Every structure is written in C-alpha cells, then in structure tokens.
Amino acid sequence: MSSSLIWMIMIAVMVGSMLIQGMLQRRFEKYSEVPTSLTGAEVASRMLQAHGIRDVKIVSIPGKLTDHYDPTTKTVNLSENVYYGRSVAAAAVAAHECGHVVQHATGYAWLTMRSALVPVVSFSNNIVSWVLLAGVLLINIFPSLIWIGIGLFALTTLFSFVTLPVEINASARAVKWLERDGIVSYETKPMAVDALRWAAYTYVIAAIGSLATLLYYISIAQGRRR
C-alpha cells in the first residue's frame, strides 16, 4: 500500500473520529431527554442482581462519557449524568458497562483475551513512541529498531481489534436485558440501540486508525529496504 493512500486513510480516520464523537455527544444528549423510571445506578444494580452478581460495586465518577468497568477493583464506574440520570441514554450506558461485568463473570473469551493483553499493551504504550521515533531517526544506522517499534505498535493494533467484539457483545447483552426487564419499550429500544451503536463506532474508527498508523510505519521500514 502506498504512503499517499495510507495518509489519505489516516486523514479520513481523523475526520471520521471527530464526526463520530460529535454525533455520539448529540445522540447522548437527545436520548438523555427521554425519561425512564430508574436511574443509571439503579439499572446497573438491577442488572447485576438479575445475573446473580453481588461482589461488584457501582460508583459515580466525574466527567462525561467516562463510564467503564474496572475488573481489577470490581467496580462499575458511571459518570454523574449516567449514575443519577433517569433516561434511555443513562440506562443504555449503565447496562452496557454491566454487560462487561457479565462477560467477566461468565469468562467471555474475547474479554479474557483482551484482559491478557492489557499488561503487555500497557508496557508497549509506555515505550512505543520513543522506539518508533528512534527507529525513524536511526533507520540508516540501526534499521532493525523500527521493526521492534512496529512489533510493539502491532500489539496496540491487535488490542484495538480484540476490543471490538467485546464492546459489541456488551451492547447486545445490555439491549437484550433492558428489553427483557421492561426498562425500554418497543418505542425506546431503538434509541438505546442507536446510542450504543454510535459508542461502538468510536472503537471501530480507533481500530482503523491504529491499523493505518501501523501500515504507515511498515511503509517507512520497507522504503528503507528498497
């Protein structure tokens, strides 16, 4: 793949990322106006109880769309708008994060793989930028160095793609349970699906961006060999 094509993909990814983030914000704000009977925290508590999970805490954290499940502390961390919000958006996000809890409890294979990659990717992220920079600067003196950096960056790219089925599955679990428990109706279910779909798009664009960056560094390394 030519460098010019890779650059075009990277630019498209940057533009796409901004558009998707903007659309996600607008969708969340729109569906935050659609009321539900339970707060996000109550939805999370109810979903965990329904799956027999009683050793995970639900806590409120600052920020917007900062929601996440931390398996190391066994906490579902919900942003204030989600934790206290009584809306379709809050219910969808809270249920999605609990979907990760259920994945963890049931040994979902893609989550297990993702968790196994975390320490390796964390180490890689700490040094990969410096290794790649040194590899580019020293490409004529120490050509193998850039390939070491590419190998480290490839782990990040792999992590991005392994994350996709984890996020998609968590959303599917969330929507299925929200509908089964009557928290969303025939009219509001598509709203929950739409909100989670746009959240998933952020992971898709991140994975594509990571792959494009990986290909860019490979093209630099291969260009040195010609």
PAVEX-617882 format. One record per residue: residue number from 1; residue in one letter; x, y, z of N, C-alpha, C in turn. Coordinates in steps of 0.05 Angstrom, whole numbers, plus 32768, in hexadecimal, padded with zeros to 4 digits. Atoms other than C-alpha are relative to their C-alpha. Example, Ala and Ser with C-alpha at 12.3 -4.5 7.8 and 13.67 -1.06 7.14 Angstrom:
! PAVEX-617882
> resi | resn | n.east | n.north | n.up | ca.east | ca.north | ca.up | c.east | c.north | c.up
> 1 | A | 8012 | 7FE8 | 8000 | 80F6 | 7FA6 | 809C | 8012 | 8018 | 8000
> 2 | S | 7FF0 | 7FE8 | 7FFF | 8111 | 7FEB | 808F | 7FF1 | 8016 | 800E
END
This chain:
! PAVEX-617882
> resi | resn | n.east | n.north | n.up | ca.east | ca.north | ca.up | c.east | c.north | c.up
> 1 | M | 8011 | 7FE8 | 8000 | 8000 | 8000 | 8000 | 8012 | 8019 | 8000
> 2 | S | 7FF0 | 7FE8 | 8003 | 801C | 8044 | 7FEC | 7FFD | 8012 | 8018
> 3 | S | 8000 | 7FED | 7FEA | 802E | 8079 | 801F | 7FE9 | 8015 | 7FFD
> 4 | S | 8015 | 7FEC | 8005 | 7FFE | 80AB | 7FFE | 7FE5 | 7FF5 | 8007
> 5 | L | 8019 | 800C | 7FFA | 7FC4 | 807B | 8005 | 7FFD | 7FFD | 801E
> 6 | I | 8001 | 8003 | 7FE3 | 7FD5 | 806D | 804E | 7FFA | 801B | 800D
> 7 | W | 8005 | 7FE6 | 7FF5 | 7FD7 | 80B8 | 805B | 7FE3 | 8008 | 7FFC
> 8 | M | 801C | 7FFA | 8005 | 7F93 | 80C0 | 803B | 7FEE | 7FF2 | 8013
> 9 | I | 8010 | 800F | 7FEC | 7F77 | 8089 | 8068 | 8002 | 800D | 801B
> 10 | M | 7FFC | 7FF4 | 7FE5 | 7F96 | 80AA | 80A6 | 7FF1 | 801A | 8002
> 11 | I | 800F | 7FE7 | 7FFF | 7F78 | 80ED | 8094 | 7FE2 | 7FFB | 8002
> 12 | A | 801D | 8008 | 7FFF | 7F34 | 80CC | 8087 | 7FF9 | 7FF7 | 801C
> 13 | V | 8005 | 800A | 7FE5 | 7F3A | 80AA | 80CB | 7FFD | 8017 | 8013
> 14 | M | 8001 | 7FE9 | 7FEE | 7F48 | 80EC | 80EE | 7FE6 | 800F | 7FFD
> 15 | V | 8019 | 7FF2 | 8005 | 7F0D | 810E | 80CD | 7FE8 | 7FEF | 800A
> 16 | G | 8015 | 8012 | 7FF7 | 7EE1 | 80D1 | 80DA | 7FFE | 7FFF | 801E
> 17 | S | 8000 | 8001 | 7FE3 | 7EF5 | 80CF | 8123 | 7FF2 | 8018 | 800C
> 18 | M | 800D | 7FE8 | 7FF6 | 7EE1 | 8117 | 812D | 7FE2 | 8000 | 7FFB
> 19 | L | 801D | 8001 | 8006 | 7E9E | 810C | 810A | 7FF2 | 7FED | 8012
> 20 | I | 800D | 8015 | 7FEF | 7E8F | 80CD | 8132 | 7FFE | 800A | 801D
> 21 | Q | 8001 | 7FF6 | 7FE5 | 7EA1 | 80EE | 8174 | 7FEA | 8015 | 8003
> 22 | G | 8015 | 7FEC | 7FFF | 7E74 | 8128 | 8163 | 7FE4 | 7FF4 | 7FFF
> 23 | M | 801A | 800D | 8002 | 7E3B | 80FB | 814F | 7FF9 | 7FF1 | 8019
> 24 | L | 8004 | 800E | 7FE7 | 7E44 | 80D1 | 818E | 7FF6 | 8013 | 8015
> 25 | Q | 8009 | 7FEC | 7FEC | 7E3E | 8110 | 81B9 | 7FE4 | 8008 | 7FFB
> 26 | R | 801B | 7FF7 | 8006 | 7E00 | 8126 | 8194 | 7FEB | 7FEA | 8006
> 27 | R | 8012 | 8016 | 7FFA | 7DE0 | 80E1 | 8199 | 7FFB | 7FFD | 801E
> 28 | F | 8002 | 8004 | 7FE3 | 7DEF | 80DC | 81E3 | 7FEE | 8017 | 800C
> 29 | E | 8010 | 7FE9 | 7FF6 | 7DD2 | 8122 | 81EF | 7FE2 | 7FFC | 7FF9
> 30 | K | 801B | 8004 | 8009 | 7D94 | 8111 | 81C6 | 7FF2 | 7FEA | 8010
> 31 | Y | 800D | 8016 | 7FF1 | 7D85 | 80CF | 81E9 | 8001 | 8004 | 801E
> 32 | S | 8000 | 7FF9 | 7FE3 | 7D95 | 80EE | 822D | 7FE6 | 800F | 8006
> 33 | E | 801A | 7FF3 | 7FFC | 7D53 | 8113 | 8223 | 7FE9 | 7FED | 8000
> 34 | V | 8016 | 8015 | 8000 | 7D2B | 80D2 | 821D | 8001 | 7FF2 | 801B
> 35 | P | 7FFF | 800A | 7FE4 | 7D18 | 80BE | 8264 | 7FFC | 7FE2 | 8003
> 36 | T | 8005 | 801B | 7FF7 | 7D1A | 807B | 8286 | 7FFA | 8001 | 801E
> 37 | S | 8008 | 8000 | 7FE3 | 7D02 | 8066 | 82CB | 8017 | 7FFD | 8012
> 38 | L | 7FE9 | 8006 | 7FEF | 7D47 | 8052 | 82E5 | 8018 | 8011 | 7FF8
> 39 | T | 7FE7 | 7FF2 | 8006 | 7D89 | 8077 | 82EB | 8014 | 7FEC | 7FF4
> 40 | G | 7FEC | 8012 | 800B | 7DC6 | 805B | 82C9 | 800C | 7FED | 8016
> 41 | A | 7FF6 | 8010 | 7FE9 | 7DE0 | 8043 | 830D | 7FEC | 7FEA | 8007
> 42 | E | 8015 | 8014 | 7FFA | 7D9E | 801F | 831A | 7FFF | 7FEB | 7FEA
> 43 | V | 8000 | 8013 | 8016 | 7DA0 | 7FFF | 82D5 | 8018 | 7FED | 8003
> 44 | A | 7FE8 | 8010 | 7FFD | 7DE7 | 7FE7 | 82E2 | 7FFC | 7FEC | 8017
> 45 | S | 8004 | 8011 | 7FE8 | 7DD5 | 7FCB | 8327 | 7FEC | 7FE9 | 7FF9
> 46 | R | 8015 | 8014 | 8007 | 7D98 | 7FA8 | 830B | 800B | 7FEB | 7FEC
> 47 | M | 7FF5 | 8013 | 8013 | 7DBE | 7F89 | 82D1 | 8014 | 7FED | 800D
> 48 | L | 7FED | 8011 | 7FF2 | 7DF5 | 7F6F | 82FE | 7FF2 | 7FEB | 8011
> 49 | Q | 800F | 8012 | 7FEF | 7DC3 | 7F51 | 832E | 7FF2 | 7FEA | 7FEF
> 50 | A | 800D | 8013 | 8012 | 7D9E | 7F30 | 82F4 | 8012 | 7FEA | 7FF6
> 51 | H | 7FEC | 8013 | 8009 | 7DDE | 7F0D | 82E1 | 800F | 7FF3 | 8018
> 52 | G | 7FF4 | 800D | 7FE9 | 7DEE | 7EF8 | 8328 | 801B | 800B | 8008
> 53 | I | 7FE6 | 7FF4 | 7FFA | 7E2A | 7F28 | 832E | 7FFD | 8013 | 8017
> 54 | R | 8004 | 7FEF | 7FE8 | 7E30 | 7F46 | 8373 | 801B | 800B | 800B
> 55 | D | 7FE6 | 7FF8 | 7FF6 | 7E7B | 7F54 | 837B | 800C | 8017 | 7FF0
> 56 | V | 7FF7 | 7FE9 | 8010 | 7E7E | 7F90 | 834B | 7FF2 | 8019 | 800A
> 57 | K | 800B | 7FE7 | 7FF6 | 7E75 | 7FD7 | 8364 | 7FFA | 8013 | 7FE8
> 58 | I | 8007 | 7FEC | 8014 | 7E54 | 800F | 833C | 8006 | 801B | 800C
> 59 | V | 7FF8 | 7FE6 | 7FF5 | 7E74 | 8053 | 8346 | 7FFD | 8016 | 7FEB
> 60 | S | 8002 | 7FE8 | 8011 | 7E6D | 8099 | 832A | 801C | 800C | 7FFD
> 61 | I | 7FE6 | 7FF3 | 8005 | 7EA9 | 80BA | 8309 | 7FFB | 801A | 7FF0
> 62 | P | 8003 | 7FE7 | 800F | 7EB3 | 8100 | 82EC | 8004 | 7FFC | 7FE2
> 63 | G | 7FFC | 8001 | 801D | 7EB3 | 810F | 82A2 | 7FE7 | 7FFA | 7FF1
> 64 | K | 8016 | 8006 | 8012 | 7E87 | 8103 | 8267 | 8008 | 7FE9 | 7FED
> 65 | L | 7FFA | 8017 | 8010 | 7E85 | 80C0 | 8242 | 801B | 7FF3 | 8009
> 66 | T | 7FE7 | 800D | 7FF5 | 7EBD | 80A7 | 8270 | 7FF9 | 7FE5 | 800D
> 67 | D | 800A | 8019 | 7FF4 | 7E95 | 8069 | 8282 | 8012 | 7FE8 | 7FF8
> 68 | H | 7FF0 | 8018 | 8006 | 7EBC | 8028 | 8288 | 7FFE | 7FEC | 8017
> 69 | Y | 7FFE | 8015 | 7FEB | 7EC1 | 7FE6 | 82AD | 801D | 7FF9 | 8005
> 70 | D | 7FE5 | 8007 | 7FF8 | 7F01 | 7FD8 | 82D3 | 8000 | 7FE5 | 800D
> 71 | P | 8000 | 801A | 7FF4 | 7F0B | 7F8E | 82DE | 8014 | 7FFC | 8017
> 72 | T | 7FEC | 8003 | 7FEB | 7F47 | 7F99 | 830B | 7FF5 | 8009 | 801B
> 73 | T | 800D | 7FF7 | 7FE7 | 7F1D | 7FBE | 833F | 7FE3 | 7FF7 | 8003
> 74 | K | 801C | 800A | 8001 | 7EDB | 7F9E | 832C | 7FED | 8017 | 8005
> 75 | T | 8011 | 7FE9 | 7FFE | 7EB9 | 7FE1 | 8323 | 7FF5 | 8008 | 7FE5
> 76 | V | 800C | 7FF4 | 8017 | 7E88 | 7FFB | 82F0 | 8000 | 801E | 8005
> 77 | N | 7FFC | 7FE3 | 7FFC | 7E9C | 8044 | 82E9 | 7FEF | 800F | 7FEC
> 78 | L | 8013 | 7FF2 | 8011 | 7E64 | 8070 | 82CF | 8004 | 801E | 8003
> 79 | S | 7FFF | 7FE2 | 7FFF | 7E6A | 80BA | 82BD | 7FE7 | 800A | 800E
> 80 | E | 8016 | 7FF5 | 7FF0 | 7E3D | 80E7 | 82E6 | 7FE6 | 8001 | 7FF0
> 81 | N | 8019 | 7FFF | 8010 | 7E0B | 80F1 | 82AC | 7FF3 | 7FE5 | 7FFD
> 82 | V | 800B | 801B | 8002 | 7E04 | 80A6 | 82A6 | 7FF7 | 7FF5 | 801B
> 83 | Y | 8006 | 800B | 7FE5 | 7E06 | 8094 | 82F0 | 7FE5 | 800B | 800A
> 84 | Y | 8018 | 7FF4 | 7FF5 | 7DCF | 80C5 | 8303 | 7FEA | 8004 | 7FEB
> 85 | G | 8014 | 7FFA | 8014 | 7DAC | 80CC | 82C0 | 7FEA | 7FEB | 7FFD
> 86 | R | 8017 | 8012 | 8005 | 7D67 | 80AF | 82B3 | 7FF8 | 8004 | 7FE3
> 87 | S | 8005 | 7FFD | 801D | 7D69 | 80A9 | 8268 | 8009 | 7FE7 | 7FF1
> 88 | V | 7FF8 | 8017 | 8011 | 7D71 | 8077 | 822F | 801E | 7FFF | 7FFD
> 89 | A | 7FE3 | 7FFF | 8004 | 7DB8 | 808F | 8224 | 800E | 7FF5 | 8019
> 90 | A | 7FF3 | 8009 | 7FE8 | 7DCB | 8084 | 826D | 7FFC | 7FE2 | 8004
> 91 | A | 8006 | 801C | 7FFD | 7DA9 | 8040 | 826F | 8011 | 7FEF | 7FED
> 92 | A | 7FF1 | 800F | 8014 | 7DCC | 8029 | 822F | 801E | 7FFF | 8008
> 93 | V | 7FE4 | 8000 | 7FF9 | 7E11 | 803E | 8246 | 8005 | 7FEF | 8019
> 94 | A | 7FFD | 8010 | 7FE7 | 7E08 | 8020 | 828C | 7FFE | 7FE3 | 7FFA
> 95 | A | 8003 | 801C | 8007 | 7DF0 | 7FDF | 826F | 8017 | 7FF5 | 7FEF
> 96 | H | 7FE9 | 8007 | 8010 | 7E29 | 7FDE | 823D | 8018 | 7FF9 | 8012
> 97 | E | 7FE9 | 8005 | 7FED | 7E5D | 7FE3 | 8275 | 7FFB | 7FE7 | 8010
> 98 | C | 8006 | 8019 | 7FF1 | 7E39 | 7FAC | 829B | 8002 | 7FE8 | 7FED
> 99 | G | 7FFC | 8016 | 8013 | 7E3C | 7F83 | 825B | 801D | 7FF6 | 8002
> 100 | H | 7FE4 | 8008 | 7FFD | 7E88 | 7F84 | 8265 | 8003 | 7FEF | 801A
> 101 | V | 7FFF | 800F | 7FE7 | 7E7D | 7F6B | 82AD | 7FF7 | 7FE4 | 7FFB
> 102 | V | 800A | 801B | 8006 | 7E54 | 7F31 | 8293 | 8014 | 7FF1 | 7FEF
> 103 | Q | 7FEB | 800D | 8010 | 7E8A | 7F22 | 825F | 8016 | 7FF5 | 8012
> 104 | H | 7FEB | 8008 | 7FED | 7EBD | 7F20 | 8297 | 7FF8 | 7FE8 | 8011
> 105 | A | 800A | 8015 | 7FEE | 7E92 | 7EF4 | 82C3 | 7FFD | 7FE5 | 7FF1
> 106 | T | 8005 | 8019 | 800F | 7E84 | 7EC2 | 828B | 8018 | 7FF7 | 7FF0
> 107 | G | 7FE7 | 8008 | 800E | 7ECB | 7EC0 | 826F | 7FFE | 8004 | 7FE2
> 108 | Y | 8003 | 7FFA | 801C | 7EB9 | 7EDF | 822C | 801C | 8000 | 7FF2
> 109 | A | 7FE6 | 8005 | 800B | 7EF3 | 7ECA | 81FF | 800F | 8019 | 7FF6
> 110 | W | 7FF3 | 7FE8 | 800B | 7F00 | 7F0D | 81DC | 8009 | 8013 | 8017
> 111 | L | 7FF8 | 7FEF | 7FE9 | 7F01 | 7F32 | 821F | 8018 | 7FF4 | 800E
> 112 | T | 7FE9 | 800E | 7FF4 | 7F31 | 7EFD | 823B | 8019 | 8006 | 7FF0
> 113 | M | 7FE9 | 7FF9 | 8011 | 7F5F | 7F09 | 8200 | 8008 | 801D | 8003
> 114 | R | 7FFB | 7FE4 | 7FFD | 7F59 | 7F54 | 8207 | 800E | 8006 | 801B
> 115 | S | 7FF4 | 7FFC | 7FE6 | 7F69 | 7F51 | 8251 | 801D | 7FF6 | 8001
> 116 | A | 7FE5 | 800C | 8001 | 7FA6 | 7F25 | 8243 | 8014 | 8013 | 7FF2
> 117 | L | 7FEF | 7FED | 800F | 7FC0 | 7F5B | 8213 | 8005 | 801A | 800F
> 118 | V | 7FFE | 7FE6 | 7FF2 | 7FB7 | 7F95 | 8244 | 801C | 8006 | 800A
> 119 | P | 7FE6 | 7FF9 | 7FF5 | 7FFA | 7F90 | 8269 | 8015 | 8003 | 7FEA
> 120 | V | 7FEC | 7FFF | 8016 | 8021 | 7F83 | 8228 | 7FFC | 801B | 7FF1
> 121 | V | 8005 | 7FE8 | 800F | 7FFF | 7FBD | 8204 | 8007 | 8019 | 8011
> 122 | S | 7FF9 | 7FEA | 7FEE | 8008 | 7FEB | 8241 | 801E | 8005 | 7FFF
> 123 | F | 7FE3 | 7FFE | 8003 | 8053 | 7FDD | 823E | 8008 | 800B | 7FE5
> 124 | S | 7FFA | 7FF7 | 801B | 8054 | 7FE6 | 81F3 | 7FFA | 801E | 7FFD
> 125 | N | 8008 | 7FE4 | 8003 | 802F | 8029 | 81F7 | 8014 | 8013 | 800D
> 126 | N | 7FED | 7FEF | 7FF2 | 8063 | 8044 | 8227 | 801A | 8006 | 7FF0
> 127 | I | 7FE6 | 7FFD | 800E | 809D | 803B | 81F7 | 7FFE | 8002 | 7FE2
> 128 | V | 8002 | 8003 | 801D | 8082 | 8032 | 81B1 | 8005 | 801A | 7FF1
> 129 | S | 7FFC | 7FE7 | 800E | 8082 | 807C | 819E | 801E | 8007 | 7FFE
> 130 | W | 7FE3 | 7FFB | 8000 | 80CB | 8083 | 81B2 | 800F | 7FED | 7FEE
> 131 | V | 7FF2 | 8014 | 8011 | 80E0 | 8043 | 818F | 7FFB | 8006 | 7FE3
> 132 | L | 8006 | 7FF9 | 801C | 80BC | 8057 | 814F | 800F | 8019 | 7FF7
> 133 | L | 7FF2 | 7FE7 | 8007 | 80DA | 809D | 8151 | 801E | 7FFA | 7FFB
> 134 | A | 7FE3 | 8008 | 8003 | 8120 | 8081 | 815C | 8004 | 7FEF | 7FE7
> 135 | G | 7FFE | 8012 | 8017 | 8113 | 804D | 8126 | 8000 | 8010 | 7FE6
> 136 | V | 8001 | 7FEF | 8018 | 8101 | 8083 | 80F3 | 801A | 8010 | 7FFD
> 137 | L | 7FE8 | 7FF0 | 8000 | 813C | 80AF | 8106 | 8019 | 7FF0 | 7FFA
> 138 | L | 7FE8 | 8010 | 8003 | 816D | 8076 | 8106 | 7FFD | 7FEA | 7FEB
> 139 | I | 8007 | 8015 | 8013 | 8150 | 804F | 80CC | 8018 | 7FF7 | 7FEF
> 140 | N | 7FE9 | 8007 | 8011 | 8191 | 8052 | 80A4 | 8017 | 7FF3 | 8010
> 141 | I | 7FEB | 800A | 7FEF | 81BC | 803F | 80E0 | 7FF8 | 7FE5 | 800D
> 142 | F | 800A | 8017 | 7FF1 | 8191 | 800D | 8106 | 7FE4 | 7FF9 | 7FF5
> 143 | P | 8019 | 8005 | 800D | 815A | 7FF6 | 80D6 | 7FED | 7FED | 800F
> 144 | S | 8011 | 8013 | 7FF1 | 8142 | 7FBF | 8104 | 7FEF | 800D | 8015
> 145 | L | 800D | 7FF3 | 7FEA | 812C | 7FF1 | 8138 | 7FE3 | 8007 | 7FF9
> 146 | I | 801B | 7FF8 | 8008 | 80F0 | 800A | 8111 | 7FED | 7FE7 | 7FFF
> 147 | W | 8010 | 8018 | 8000 | 80D8 | 7FC2 | 8109 | 7FF8 | 7FF7 | 801C
> 148 | I | 8007 | 8005 | 7FE4 | 80DB | 7FBA | 8154 | 7FE9 | 8012 | 8008
> 149 | G | 8016 | 7FED | 7FFA | 80AF | 7FF8 | 815A | 7FE7 | 7FF7 | 7FF3
> 150 | I | 8018 | 800A | 800F | 8080 | 7FDC | 8125 | 7FF4 | 7FE9 | 800F
> 151 | G | 800A | 8017 | 7FF1 | 807A | 7F9C | 814D | 7FF1 | 8008 | 8019
> 152 | L | 800D | 7FF6 | 7FE8 | 8069 | 7FC2 | 818C | 7FE5 | 800E | 7FF8
> 153 | F | 8019 | 7FF3 | 8008 | 8036 | 7FED | 8167 | 7FEB | 7FEC | 7FF6
> 154 | A | 8013 | 8014 | 800A | 8017 | 7FAF | 8147 | 7FF0 | 7FF4 | 8018
> 155 | L | 800F | 8009 | 7FE8 | 8004 | 7F99 | 818E | 7FE9 | 8013 | 8006
> 156 | T | 8015 | 7FED | 7FFB | 7FDD | 7FD9 | 8196 | 7FE9 | 7FFD | 7FEB
> 157 | T | 8014 | 8004 | 8016 | 7FBA | 7FCE | 8153 | 7FF0 | 7FE6 | 8005
> 158 | L | 800E | 8019 | 7FF9 | 7FAA | 7F86 | 8167 | 7FEC | 8005 | 8016
> 159 | F | 8011 | 7FFA | 7FE9 | 7F8D | 7FA0 | 81A9 | 7FE7 | 800F | 7FF6
> 160 | S | 8017 | 7FF1 | 800A | 7F61 | 7FD1 | 8183 | 7FEB | 7FEE | 7FF2
> 161 | F | 8013 | 8012 | 800F | 7F43 | 7F9A | 8157 | 7FF4 | 7FEB | 8012
> 162 | V | 800C | 8012 | 7FEC | 7F3A | 7F6A | 8191 | 7FEA | 800D | 8010
> 163 | T | 8013 | 7FF1 | 7FF1 | 7F14 | 7FA1 | 81B4 | 7FE5 | 8001 | 7FF3
> 164 | L | 8019 | 7FFD | 800F | 7EDF | 7FA4 | 817D | 7FEB | 7FEC | 8008
> 165 | P | 8015 | 8013 | 7FF8 | 7EBB | 7F62 | 818B | 7FF8 | 8002 | 801D
> 166 | V | 8007 | 7FFC | 7FE3 | 7EBF | 7F71 | 81D6 | 7FEB | 8015 | 8003
> 167 | E | 8013 | 7FEA | 7FFD | 7E9B | 7FB3 | 81CE | 7FE5 | 7FFA | 7FF3
> 168 | I | 8019 | 8007 | 800E | 7E68 | 7F99 | 819B | 7FF0 | 7FEC | 8010
> 169 | N | 800E | 8014 | 7FF0 | 7E57 | 7F5D | 81C7 | 7FF4 | 800D | 8019
> 170 | A | 800A | 7FF3 | 7FE8 | 7E50 | 7F89 | 8205 | 7FE7 | 8010 | 7FFA
> 171 | S | 8018 | 7FF1 | 8008 | 7E1E | 7FB5 | 81E0 | 7FE9 | 7FEE | 7FFA
> 172 | A | 8015 | 8014 | 8006 | 7DF7 | 7F79 | 81C7 | 7FF4 | 7FF5 | 8019
> 173 | R | 800A | 800A | 7FE6 | 7DF2 | 7F5E | 820E | 7FEF | 8016 | 800D
> 174 | A | 800E | 7FEA | 7FF3 | 7DDD | 7FA3 | 8226 | 7FE4 | 8004 | 7FF5
> 175 | V | 801A | 7FFB | 800D | 7DA5 | 7FAD | 81F4 | 7FED | 7FE9 | 8005
> 176 | K | 8011 | 8017 | 7FFB | 7D8B | 7F66 | 81FC | 7FF5 | 8000 | 801D
> 177 | W | 800A | 8000 | 7FE4 | 7D87 | 7F6D | 8248 | 7FED | 8018 | 8005
> 178 | L | 8011 | 7FE9 | 7FFC | 7D69 | 7FB3 | 8246 | 7FE4 | 7FFB | 7FF5
> 179 | E | 801A | 8006 | 800C | 7D31 | 7F9A | 8219 | 7FF2 | 7FEB | 8011
> 180 | R | 800C | 8016 | 7FF1 | 7D26 | 7F5A | 8241 | 7FF6 | 800A | 801B
> 181 | D | 8008 | 7FF6 | 7FE6 | 7D22 | 7F81 | 8282 | 7FEC | 8016 | 7FFF
> 182 | G | 8015 | 7FEC | 8004 | 7CF2 | 7FB4 | 8265 | 800A | 801D | 8005
> 183 | I | 7FF6 | 7FE5 | 7FFC | 7D20 | 7FF0 | 826F | 7FFE | 8010 | 7FE7
> 184 | V | 8005 | 7FF2 | 8019 | 7D1C | 8001 | 8226 | 7FE7 | 7FF2 | 7FF3
> 185 | S | 8019 | 800A | 800D | 7CDC | 7FF9 | 81FD | 8005 | 7FFD | 7FE2
> 186 | Y | 7FFE | 8003 | 801D | 7CCE | 7FEB | 81B4 | 8009 | 801B | 7FF3
> 187 | E | 7FFA | 7FE5 | 800B | 7CD4 | 8037 | 81A7 | 801C | 8009 | 8008
> 188 | T | 7FE6 | 7FF6 | 7FF6 | 7D13 | 8043 | 81D1 | 8018 | 7FEE | 7FFB
> 189 | K | 7FEA | 8012 | 8005 | 7D3B | 8005 | 81C1 | 8012 | 8009 | 7FE9
> 190 | P | 7FEF | 7FF7 | 8016 | 7D53 | 8021 | 817D | 8012 | 8017 | 8009
> 191 | M | 7FEF | 7FEA | 7FF6 | 7D6D | 805E | 81A3 | 8018 | 7FF6 | 800F
> 192 | A | 7FEA | 800C | 7FF1 | 7D97 | 8033 | 81D1 | 8013 | 7FF3 | 7FED
> 193 | V | 7FEF | 800D | 8015 | 7DB1 | 800C | 8195 | 8010 | 8015 | 7FF2
> 194 | D | 7FF2 | 7FEB | 800F | 7DC2 | 804C | 8170 | 8016 | 800D | 8011
> 195 | A | 7FEC | 7FF3 | 7FEE | 7DE7 | 806B | 81AC | 8018 | 7FED | 8002
> 196 | L | 7FEA | 8013 | 7FFD | 7E11 | 802C | 81B5 | 800E | 7FFB | 7FE6
> 197 | R | 7FF4 | 8004 | 801A | 7E1D | 8025 | 816B | 8015 | 8016 | 7FFB
> 198 | W | 7FEE | 7FEA | 8005 | 7E3D | 806A | 8167 | 8018 | 7FFE | 8013
> 199 | A | 7FE9 | 8005 | 7FED | 7E67 | 8059 | 81A5 | 8013 | 7FEB | 7FF4
> 200 | A | 7FF0 | 8016 | 800C | 7E7F | 801A | 8181 | 8010 | 800B | 7FE8
> 201 | Y | 7FF2 | 7FF4 | 8017 | 7E92 | 8044 | 8143 | 801A | 800C | 8009
> 202 | T | 7FE8 | 7FF4 | 7FF6 | 7EC6 | 8067 | 816E | 8017 | 7FEC | 8001
> 203 | Y | 7FEC | 8015 | 7FFF | 7EEA | 8025 | 8178 | 8007 | 7FF6 | 7FE4
> 204 | V | 7FFB | 8009 | 801B | 7EE3 | 8012 | 812F | 8014 | 8014 | 7FF3
> 205 | I | 7FEF | 7FEC | 800D | 7F03 | 8054 | 8117 | 801C | 8000 | 800D
> 206 | A | 7FE6 | 8001 | 7FF2 | 7F3A | 804D | 814C | 8010 | 7FE8 | 7FF6
> 207 | A | 7FF2 | 8018 | 800A | 7F4B | 8007 | 8133 | 800A | 8005 | 7FE4
> 208 | I | 7FF8 | 7FFA | 801B | 7F4D | 801E | 80EB | 8018 | 8014 | 8000
> 209 | G | 7FEA | 7FED | 7FFD | 7F79 | 8059 | 80FF | 801A | 7FF3 | 8009
> 210 | S | 7FE9 | 800E | 7FF7 | 7FA8 | 802C | 8124 | 800D | 7FEF | 7FEA
> 211 | L | 7FF7 | 8010 | 8016 | 7FAD | 7FFD | 80E8 | 800E | 8012 | 7FEB
> 212 | A | 7FF4 | 7FEE | 8014 | 7FBB | 8038 | 80B9 | 801B | 800A | 8009
> 213 | T | 7FE6 | 7FF7 | 7FF5 | 7FF2 | 8051 | 80E7 | 8015 | 7FEA | 7FFE
> 214 | L | 7FEE | 8017 | 8001 | 8010 | 800C | 80EA | 800A | 7FFC | 7FE3
> 215 | L | 7FF8 | 8003 | 801C | 8010 | 8007 | 809E | 8013 | 8017 | 7FF7
> 216 | Y | 7FEF | 7FEA | 8006 | 8030 | 804C | 809A | 801D | 7FFA | 8009
> 217 | Y | 7FE5 | 8006 | 7FF7 | 806C | 8037 | 80C4 | 800C | 7FE8 | 7FF1
> 218 | I | 7FF5 | 8016 | 8010 | 8072 | 7FF6 | 809D | 8009 | 800A | 7FE5
> 219 | S | 7FF7 | 7FF5 | 801A | 8075 | 801E | 805D | 801A | 800F | 8002
> 220 | I | 7FE6 | 7FF2 | 7FFC | 80AE | 8048 | 807A | 8016 | 7FEB | 8001
> 221 | A | 7FEC | 8015 | 7FFD | 80D3 | 8009 | 808E | 8006 | 7FF2 | 7FE5
> 222 | Q | 7FFD | 800D | 801A | 80C8 | 7FE8 | 804A | 800E | 8012 | 7FEC
> 223 | G | 7FF4 | 7FED | 8012 | 80DC | 8028 | 8026 | 801E | 8001 | 8004
> 224 | R | 7FE4 | 8001 | 7FFA | 8120 | 8023 | 8048 | 800E | 7FE8 | 7FF2
> 225 | R | 7FF5 | 8019 | 800C | 812A | 7FDD | 802B | 8002 | 8002 | 7FE2
> 226 | R | 8000 | 7FFF | 801E | 811E | 7FF2 | 7FE3 | 801A | 800E | 7FF6
END
